[in-house]
């Protein structure tokens, strides 16, 4: 059973470019919509378990500025 204190800590963690895509979705499920908006549809992909956000973005042709922009939006989620 997860208490509210644990959930709060998890959702407020900073997501980085090195965070695995699956881990981002686990910590901040709302991030999936932001990723979709940037053309990153690999949420259900089998490599999402180990591929970082930065790696996924590179594969899908997103430049560094777009990655930073997306990351900022994800980290603004509560």
Buried (B, 14 or more C-beta within 10 A) or exposed (E): EEEEEEEEEEEEEEBEBEBBBBBBBEBBEEBBEBBEEBEBEBBEBEEBEEBBBBBBBBEBEBEEEBBEBBBEBBBEBE
